[in-house]
C-alpha cells in the first residue's frame, strides 16, 4: 500500500499532540529552543563574516556574558562550530508548523535575516560558520573534521524554514549557498569525488534532492550525481555487509538522501538502495531490546551484541535518523513492521534519552550493567545530539497518522488530533490513550467501567471521528507487535468482531459523529540477546524496563514466564496506575522502572536468568 504522511498531504498544522508524555517532553524542547539567545546561536556565523558586535569574552558593552555564549562543539576553536544553528532552524520551523506559535516563527525569521547579512558580507554565496578552506582541504586530501556535515545542517535548516514556514528568504539563501558547492565540486573527477565523500557529508544528498524538488534546476541534478556515494550504495545493492563497524550516522543520512532522491526522481534504483540499506542495517543485523543497533557510534556485527554492551550504545542521532528512514519505508510499503520499529525507538530512544526534568539529551544510552545517562548542558556541550533533540520531538506528530485515498491509518497511539480534508469532507479524529487500562466493560453500550483490584495490563485507545457530512472512509488501526490475547473493539458502544489482517484492524463505514474504543492487551515479556539467549531484557508492552542496580545480577525464574521473576511495585497513587515492577523470590531483590523514567540512577537492562 502506498501511503502518505498526513501532515505532508494536509498541511503541517493538521496534527496536534494533545496530552501525555509526548506532549510534556515536547514542551521541554520548545522551552529550550526559545531560551537560547539569537546572538549566541549566530555567534560563529558572525565571527566568520566579521560581523560580531562583541569579542568572544563578551567584553564589549552589550555582548552576552560567558555563560550565555555557546561552548563545546560550538566553541569558536572547534571545527564543528556552527552545526547547531541548522538543527535549531529545522526544529523551530517544525515547532511552528505544529503549534502555530508566532513567537517561534518571529525568532526564526529574525535569525534567517541575520544569516542573509552574513552571506552578503561573505560575498553572496558562502554561508558557513567556518572558513571555505575547511571544505577545500577535503579535495587536497588534508584532514579536517566533517565540514560538509556542518554545512548540511545550515542548508537543511534553511530549507525547512521554507518548507514549514514559507520563508522565501531562507530558500534564496540556501540556493545561493548551494552555488558555492556546485562550483567547488565541478573540477573533480568521479574518483576524486568518491574520495571526498569518504569524509562525513551529513545529509547533503537529501538537501540537494529537496532543493531540486522545488527549483527543478540542473544544478541540483549535478549535485545529486556528484554526491551519490557509490562506494556505499553499489556493494549494498550487491548484498554485501558494508556496515559492520562502520560509523552509523555517517551512512544513515546518505540512505535518507537516497530515499528522497527516489521520491523526487522516481528512479527505482534509489528505492532498491534504501531497501538494501534497511536489510543490512536492521533485518540482517538485529537490535537491542530498545531498538538501538550501534555501539560506540558503529554498527554492530550481525547478531553480535553481548560483547558490545558498554557506556556508548544507541547514539541519539542514529535513533532519530533511523526513525526517519522507517517512516520513508512505511509510506512506500504500508508494512506495519516499520510502525512497530518507530514505536520501539520513540519510547526507548527519543524518550529514554531525554531528561524528563531539564529536557536535555543523553548522547548515548548505556547498555552495560550499572550504566548511567550523561545529560548534556544547555550551552556547554552542543553535541550533534543536542541538534537531533530539537528535531526529534517536532517530528513526532508526523508519525501518528497516514492516509491513502480514502483511508486513514492510525500508526501510533499518542493522544492527538487530526484535522484533514479527505474525499471532500472535513474529517477530525481525536485520539486519547489510557496505557494502563483495565479489562473494561466500557466497550459495550451503557456498561460501567470495571474496577480491577490490581494493575491492569492493556492500552485503551479511544478515537472520536467527526465529519462535516457523512463520509465513506476506512480507518486502519495498527495492532502493535507487543499485543497479547484477544483484542476488543467497539464502535458507538456496539461490539465489533476484531480480526487483524497483516497487523491492522480495518473499519470501513460511513462516518459522521462516531466513537471507537480499542483495547490492546499487553503482557510483561522478555527479549534475549541473540548471541546470549540466557540473558534477557524485560518489557512492559513496548517499554523497556531498567533494573535499579549497578550490577548484573543473576535472576531465578522462567524467562518464558517473567511473572515468575517480576511483580507490580507501588502500583497505585491517587487515581493513577503506576508502572514500576520489583523482583520476587530472588536472593537480592530490586526494583524496575520504565527506562524513559530513569534519570540519574544507575540501571541495568540485561539480566542472566537461571532456570530450574
C-alpha positions in Angstrom: 0.0 0.0 0.0 1.4 3.4 -1.0 0.5 5.7 1.9 1.5 9.3 2.5 2.2 11.2 5.7 -1.0 13.0 6.7 0.9 16.1 7.8 2.6 16.3 4.4 -0.7 15.9 2.4 -2.9 18.0 4.6 -0.6 20.7 5.8 1.8 20.6 8.7 -0.8 22.1 11.0 -3.1 19.0 10.6 -1.9 17.1 13.6 -1.6 18.2 17.2 -0.4 16.2 20.2 -3.0 16.8 22.9 -1.7 15.2 26.1 0.5 12.6 27.8 4.2 12.1 28.0 5.0 13.1 24.4 3.3 16.5 24.9 5.2 17.0 28.1 8.5 16.2 26.6 7.9 18.3 23.5 7.1 21.3 25.8 10.5 20.9 27.4 12.2 21.0 23.9 10.2 24.1 23.0 11.3 25.9 26.1 14.9 25.0 25.4 14.5 26.2 21.8 13.2 29.5 22.9 15.7 30.0 25.7 18.8 30.3 23.5 19.8 33.9 22.5 19.8 34.9 18.9 23.3 36.3 19.0 24.7 33.2 20.6 23.0 30.9 18.0 24.6 33.1 15.4 28.0 33.6 17.1 30.1 31.6 14.7 28.4 32.9 11.6 29.1 36.4 12.9 32.7 35.6 13.5 33.2 34.2 10.1 31.5 37.2 8.4 33.4 39.7 10.7 30.0 41.0 11.9 30.3 40.0 15.6 29.5 43.2 17.7 31.4 41.7 20.7 34.5 39.7 21.4 34.3 36.0 22.4 34.8 37.0 26.0 31.8 39.2 25.8 33.8 42.2 26.9 32.3 44.7 24.5 29.3 46.5 26.0 26.1 44.8 25.3 27.6 41.4 24.5 26.4 38.2 26.1 28.1 37.0 29.3 30.3 34.0 29.2 27.6 31.6 30.5 25.3 32.6 27.6 27.8 32.0 24.9 27.8 28.6 23.3 30.7 26.3 24.1 31.6 22.6 23.5 31.2 21.8 19.8 30.0 25.4 19.2 33.2 26.9 20.6 35.0 29.1 18.0 38.0 26.9 18.1 36.0 23.7 17.3 36.0 22.6 13.7 32.3 21.6 14.0 31.3 25.0 15.2 28.0 26.3 13.8 26.4 22.9 13.2 23.8 23.5 15.9 22.1 26.5 14.2 20.8 24.4 11.3 19.3 21.9 13.7 17.8 24.8 15.6 16.2 26.3 12.5 14.8 22.9 11.5 13.4 22.3 15.0 11.9 25.9 15.1 10.3 25.6 11.7 8.6 22.3 12.6 7.6 23.5 16.0 5.9 26.5 14.4 4.2 24.3 11.9 2.9 22.0 14.7 1.9 24.8 17.1 1.4 28.0 15.0 3.3 29.8 17.8 4.1 33.2 16.3 6.9 33.8 18.8 8.8 30.8 17.4 8.4 32.0 13.9 9.4 35.5 14.6 12.6 34.4 16.3 13.5 32.0 13.5 12.7 34.6 10.8 15.0 37.1 12.6 17.8 34.6 12.6 17.3 34.0 8.8 17.6 37.7 8.2 20.8 37.8 10.2 22.2 34.9 8.1 21.4 36.9 5.0 23.6 39.7 6.4 26.4 37.1 6.9 26.1 35.7 3.4 26.2 39.2 1.9 29.3 40.0 4.0 30.9 36.8 2.7 30.5 37.8 -0.9 27.0 36.5 -1.7 27.3 32.7 -1.7 29.3 31.4 1.3 27.2 30.9 4.4 29.4 28.8 6.5 30.3 29.3 10.2 33.9 28.3 9.4 36.3 29.2 6.5 35.9 27.8 3.0 39.4 26.2 3.4 37.9 23.6 5.8 35.9 22.2 2.8 38.7 22.8 0.3 41.1 20.7 2.4 39.0 17.7 1.6 39.8 18.0 -2.1 43.5 18.2 -1.1 43.4 15.1 1.0 44.1 17.1 4.2 42.4 16.1 7.4 39.5 18.1 8.8 36.5 17.3 10.9 33.4 16.8 8.8 32.9 20.4 7.4 30.2 19.2 5.0 28.3 17.7 7.8 28.3 21.2 9.4 27.2 23.0 6.2 24.5 20.4 5.5 22.9 21.5 8.8 22.7 25.1 7.6 21.3 24.1 4.3 18.8 21.8 6.0 17.6 24.4 8.5 17.2 27.0 5.7 15.2 24.6 3.5 13.0 23.6 6.5 12.3 27.2 7.2 11.0 27.5 3.7 9.1 24.2 3.7 7.4 24.5 7.0 7.0 28.3 7.5 7.1 29.6 3.9 10.2 31.8 4.5 11.2 32.6 0.9 14.4 34.4 2.0 15.6 31.1 3.6 15.2 29.3 0.3 17.1 32.1 -1.5 20.0 31.8 1.0 20.1 28.0 0.6 20.1 28.3 -3.2 23.0 30.7 -3.2 24.9 28.6 -0.7 24.4 25.6 -3.0 26.0 27.6 -5.8 29.3 27.5 -3.9 29.2 23.7 -3.7 28.3 23.4 -7.3 31.3 25.4 -8.3 33.7 23.7 -5.9 32.8 20.2 -6.9 32.8 20.9 -10.7 36.5 20.2 -11.4 36.7 16.9 -9.5 36.7 13.6 -11.3 34.4 10.8 -10.2 37.3 9.1 -8.3 38.3 12.3 -6.6 34.7 13.0 -5.6 34.4 9.5 -4.2 37.4 10.2 -2.1 35.8 13.4 -0.8 32.6 11.5 0.1 34.6 9.1 2.3 34.6 12.1 4.8 31.3 12.5 6.5 29.0 14.7 4.4 25.9 14.5 6.6 22.6 14.8 4.6 24.0 16.8 1.6 22.4 14.4 -0.8 19.0 14.8 0.8 19.0 18.5 0.9 20.1 18.8 -2.7 17.2 16.4 -3.6 14.8 18.7 -1.6 16.1 21.8 -3.4 15.8 20.1 -6.8 12.2 19.2 -6.0 11.5 23.0 -5.5 13.8 24.6 -8.0 14.0 21.9 -10.8 17.4 23.2 -11.7 20.1 21.3 -13.5 22.5 22.5 -10.8 20.8 20.2 -8.3 20.8 17.2 -10.6 24.5 17.8 -11.0 25.0 17.9 -7.2 22.8 14.7 -6.7 25.1 12.9 -9.2 28.3 14.2 -7.6 27.1 13.4 -4.0 26.0 9.8 -4.8 28.2 7.6 -2.6 28.8 4.7 -4.9 31.3 3.1 -2.5 28.4 2.6 -0.1 25.5 2.1 -2.5 27.0 -0.3 -5.0 28.0 -3.0 -2.6 24.7 -2.7 -0.7 22.9 -3.4 -3.9 25.1 -6.5 -4.4 24.1 -7.8 -0.9 27.4 -7.1 0.8 27.6 -6.2 4.5 29.4 -2.9 4.3 28.1 -1.5 7.6 29.7 -3.7 10.3 32.0 -1.5 12.3 31.2 1.5 10.1 30.3 4.8 11.6 26.5 4.6 11.7 25.4 8.2 11.4 27.7 8.8 8.5 25.7 6.4 6.4 22.1 6.8 7.7 21.8 10.3 6.3 23.2 9.0 2.9 20.4 6.4 2.9 17.9 9.2 3.7 19.3 11.1 0.8 18.7 8.1 -1.4 15.1 7.9 -0.1 14.4 11.5 -1.0 16.1 11.1 -4.4 13.7 8.3 -5.1 10.7 10.4 -4.2 11.8 13.4 -6.4 13.1 11.5 -9.4 11.1 8.3 -9.4 14.3 6.3 -10.3 13.8 2.8 -8.8 17.5 2.3 -8.2 17.2 4.7 -5.3 14.4 2.7 -3.9 16.4 -0.5 -4.1 19.3 1.2 -2.3 17.1 2.2 0.6 15.6 -1.3 0.9 19.1 -2.8 0.8 20.3 -0.4 3.4 17.4 -1.3 5.8 18.0 -5.0 5.2 21.7 -4.7 6.0 21.2 -2.3 9.0 18.2 -3.8 10.6 16.7 -7.0 9.2 20.0 -9.0 8.9 21.7 -7.3 12.0 19.3 -7.5 14.9 19.0 -4.9 17.7 19.0 -4.4 21.4 15.6 -4.6 23.1 15.5 -0.8 23.0 15.6 -0.8 19.2 19.2 0.5 19.1 21.8 -1.1 16.9 25.0 0.7 17.5 27.9 0.7 19.9 30.4 3.5 20.1 28.6 5.0 17.1 29.5 2.0 15.0 27.1 -0.6 13.5 27.4 -3.8 15.5 28.2 -7.0 13.6 25.1 -9.0 12.8 23.5 -10.5 15.9 26.7 -9.8 17.9 25.5 -7.7 20.7 26.5 -9.2 24.0 30.2 -8.2 23.8 29.4 -4.7 22.7 27.5 -3.5 25.7 29.2 -0.5 27.2 28.7 3.1 28.0 28.2 4.4 24.4 25.3 2.5 22.9 22.5 3.9 20.8 23.6 7.4 19.8 20.6 9.7 19.8 21.2 11.0 16.3 21.2 7.5 14.9 17.9 6.7 16.6 16.3 9.9 15.2 17.6 9.2 11.7 16.6 5.6 11.6 13.1 6.5 12.7 13.0 8.9 9.7 14.2 6.1 7.4 11.5 3.8 8.8 8.9 6.5 8.0 10.0 6.6 4.4 9.8 2.9 4.0 6.4 2.7 5.7 5.0 5.3 3.4 6.1 3.3 0.4 5.1 -0.1 1.6 2.4 0.2 4.3 4.2 -2.6 6.1 3.3 -2.5 9.8 6.8 -3.6 10.9 8.1 -0.1 10.3 5.5 1.4 12.6 6.5 -1.1 15.3 10.1 -0.1 14.8 9.2 3.6 15.2 7.2 3.0 18.3 10.0 0.9 20.0 12.6 3.7 19.3 10.3 6.5 20.3 9.8 5.1 23.8 13.2 3.6 24.4 15.3 6.1 22.4 13.8 9.5 22.0 12.1 9.5 25.4 14.7 7.4 27.2 17.5 9.7 26.1 15.7 12.9 27.3 15.8 14.2 30.8 12.2 14.5 31.9 13.0 17.4 34.2 15.5 19.5 32.3 14.6 18.4 28.8 18.3 17.8 27.9 19.6 15.0 25.8 21.8 12.0 26.6 24.3 11.4 23.7 24.3 7.7 24.3 22.1 5.1 26.2 24.5 2.8 28.1 23.7 -0.9 27.9 26.4 -2.0 30.4 25.4 -3.1 33.9 25.1 -0.1 36.2 25.0 2.3 33.3 24.2 6.0 33.9 22.8 8.5 31.5 25.1 11.5 30.9 22.9 14.6 30.3 24.1 17.5 28.2 24.3 21.1 29.4 22.1 23.7 27.7 25.1 25.8 26.5 28.3 23.9 27.3 28.2 20.8 25.0 26.2 21.1 21.8 26.9 17.6 20.8 25.3 16.5 17.5 22.5 15.0 19.6 21.6 18.5 21.0 20.6 19.2 17.5 18.6 16.0 16.8 16.8 16.5 20.2 15.3 19.7 18.7 14.2 17.9 15.6 13.0 14.6 17.0 10.1 15.9 19.1 8.6 18.2 16.5 8.8 15.2 14.1 6.5 13.0 16.2 3.2 14.4 15.1 4.0 13.4 11.5 4.4 9.8 12.6 0.9 9.3 14.1 -1.4 9.3 11.1 -1.0 8.4 7.4 -3.5 8.2 4.6 -4.1 6.7 1.2 -7.0 8.0 -0.9 -10.0 7.5 1.4 -8.1 5.6 4.1 -6.6 6.9 7.4 -4.0 4.8 9.2 -3.6 5.3 12.9 0.1 4.4 13.1 1.0 5.4 16.7 -1.1 5.5 19.8 -0.4 9.0 21.1 -3.0 11.5 22.4 -3.6 13.7 19.4 -6.0 15.2 17.0 -6.1 15.1 13.2 -7.9 17.7 11.2 -7.8 17.0 7.4 -9.9 17.2 4.3 -10.4 13.8 2.8 -12.7 13.0 -0.1 -14.3 16.4 0.0 -15.2 16.2 3.7 -13.6 17.8 6.7 -12.5 14.9 9.0 -11.4 15.4 12.6 -10.1 12.4 14.6 -9.4 12.9 18.3 -7.3 10.2 20.0 -7.0 9.6 23.7 -5.0 6.8 25.4 -5.0 5.0 28.7 -2.0 2.8 28.7 -2.8 1.2 32.0 -6.5 0.4 31.2 -8.4 -2.4 32.8 -10.2 -5.2 31.1 -13.1 -2.9 30.8 -16.8 -3.5 30.1 -17.0 0.0 28.7 -16.6 -1.3 25.2 -20.4 -2.1 25.1 -23.1 0.5 25.3 -24.1 1.8 28.7 -21.8 -0.5 30.6 -19.9 0.7 33.6 -16.1 0.6 33.9 -14.8 -2.4 35.7 -12.5 -1.6 38.6 -9.8 -4.3 38.8 -8.2 -4.9 42.1 -4.7 -5.0 40.7 -2.9 -3.1 38.0 -4.4 -3.9 34.6 -2.4 -4.8 31.5 -3.9 -3.2 28.5 -4.0 0.0 26.5 -7.4 1.5 25.8 -7.5 3.7 22.7 -10.4 6.0 22.1 -11.0 7.6 18.7 -13.7 10.2 18.1 -14.4 10.7 14.4 -16.3 13.8 13.3 -17.1 14.6 9.7 -18.8 17.8 8.4 -21.0 15.5 6.4 -21.2 11.7 6.3 -18.2 10.3 4.5 -17.2 6.8 3.5 -13.7 6.1 4.9 -11.6 3.2 6.0 -9.8 3.5 9.3 -6.8 1.2 9.7 -5.7 0.7 13.3 -2.3 -0.7 13.9 -2.2 -3.8 16.1 1.2 -3.5 17.8 3.6 -6.4 17.8 3.5 -6.5 21.6 -0.2 -7.1 21.7 -1.2 -10.3 23.5 -4.6 -12.0 24.0 -7.9 -11.1 22.4 -8.5 -7.6 21.1 -11.7 -5.8 22.0 -13.2 -3.3 19.5 -16.4 -1.3 19.6 -18.0 1.4 17.5 -20.5 3.7 19.2 -20.7 1.2 22.1 -21.5 -1.8 19.9 -19.1 -4.7 19.9 -17.4 -5.3 16.5 -15.5 -8.5 15.6 -11.8 -7.8 15.6 -9.8 -9.9 13.2 -6.5 -8.3 12.4 -5.1 -8.6 8.9 -1.4 -8.1 8.3 -1.1 -6.1 11.6 -4.2 -3.9 11.2 -7.8 -3.8 12.0 -9.7 -2.1 9.1 -13.1 -0.5 9.7 -14.9 0.8 6.6 -18.2 2.7 7.0 -19.9 6.0 6.6 -18.5 8.2 9.4 -20.2 11.3 10.9 -20.1 11.5 14.6 -18.7 8.2 15.9 -16.6 6.8 18.7 -14.2 3.9 18.6 -12.9 2.0 21.6 -10.0 -0.4 21.0 -8.5 -2.4 23.9 -5.0 -3.8 23.3 -3.9 -6.3 25.9 -0.3 -6.4 26.8 2.0 -8.5 29.0 5.2 -8.5 30.8 7.7 -10.2 28.5 11.4 -10.8 27.9 13.7 -10.4 24.9 17.0 -12.2 24.9 20.3 -11.1 23.5 20.6 -13.0 20.2 24.1 -14.2 20.9 23.5 -14.9 24.6 20.0 -16.4 24.8 20.1 -16.8 28.6 20.4 -13.1 29.1 17.2 -11.0 28.8 15.7 -7.6 29.0 12.2 -7.1 30.4 9.5 -5.1 28.5 6.1 -3.9 29.5 4.3 -3.6 26.2 6.7 -1.5 24.0 8.6 -0.1 27.0 11.9 -1.5 28.1 12.4 -1.7 31.9 15.6 -0.9 33.7 16.6 -2.6 36.9 17.8 -0.1 39.5 21.2 -1.8 40.2 24.8 -1.2 39.5 25.4 -4.9 38.9 24.5 -7.6 36.5 22.5 -9.8 38.9 21.6 -13.4 38.0 17.8 -13.8 38.5 16.0 -17.1 39.1 12.8 -18.0 37.2 11.3 -18.9 33.9 12.3 -16.3 31.2 9.3 -17.5 29.1 7.1 -16.6 32.1 8.5 -13.4 33.5 5.8 -13.1 36.1 7.9 -15.7 38.0 10.6 -13.1 38.3 8.8 -9.7 38.4 5.7 -8.4 40.1 4.0 -5.0 40.1 5.6 -2.5 42.5 4.0 0.6 44.0 1.2 0.2 41.5 -1.3 2.9 42.6 -1.2 6.6 43.5 -4.4 8.7 43.8 -6.3 7.9 40.6 -3.4 6.6 38.6 -1.9 3.3 37.9 1.9 3.4 38.2 4.3 1.4 36.1 7.0 0.1 38.4 8.0 -3.5 38.9 10.1 -5.5 41.5 11.7 -8.8 41.6 10.3 -11.6 43.7 11.8 -14.7 45.3 15.4 -13.6 44.5 18.5 -13.7 46.8 18.7 -9.9 46.3 15.5 -8.1 45.2 15.5 -4.9 43.2 13.1 -2.5 41.5 12.5 -1.9 37.8 11.2 1.3 36.2 10.4 2.3 32.6 13.8 3.2 31.0 12.4 6.6 30.0 11.6 7.5 33.6 15.2 6.7 34.9 17.1 10.0 35.3 20.3 9.8 37.4 20.1 6.4 39.0 22.4 3.6 37.7 20.4 0.9 35.9 20.9 -2.4 34.2 18.9 -3.6 31.2 20.0 -7.2 30.6 20.0 -9.9 33.3 21.1 -13.6 33.1 18.3 -15.9 34.0 18.9 -19.2 35.9 16.0 -21.6 35.2 15.3 -24.5 37.4 
